[in-house]
Amino acid sequence: MKKFIPPLLWIIGFQAISGLIGFATAANMGWYRTLEKAPLNPPDLAFPIVWTTLYVLLALAGWLVWTKRNDDGFALAFRLYWVQMLLNWGWSFVFFAAHLVVIGFFWIVALDLAMIAFIIVAWNKSRIAALLVLPTVIWGSFAAYLNVMIWILN
């Protein structure tokens, strides 16, 4: 039973960070609702469901990376994991709080590249951690499409 406590704490921590980011940027949702959206833009309800799920996966990947952080050759994967997480958490402030749509697009591209770099580096060290990040890369690619369409349409 004790072995489930560390990953559970990671999940709780990531959900708390997600909630704080949502709270900090909630005042700007009125602005977002006024924007023209992409034809494939999902309903608003989809975003918290998707992000809650993705943050569980990212938390588990983070926990796995953390457990191997001192293993030979794993330091780069550990650093890349945190680079992609900081980019992930920062995008909401760039896009929603600062209304920097164009920078938001390039921010997501950088985030996607950081996640891909993490997956490549982590693949032979912790394939599970690498695979846990893959759904966020897929969603991040879709988010880049949504972001660029807002840029084009507005």
Secondary structure, DSSP 4 states (H G I P E B T S, - for coil): -GGGHHHHHHHHHHHHHHHHHHHHHGGGHHHHHTS---TTPPPTTHHHHHHHHHHHHHHHHHHHHHHTTTSTT-HHHHHHHHHHHHHHHHHHIIIIIT--HHHHHHHHHHHHHHHHHHHHHHTTT-HHHHHHHHHHHHHHHHHHHHHHHHHHH-
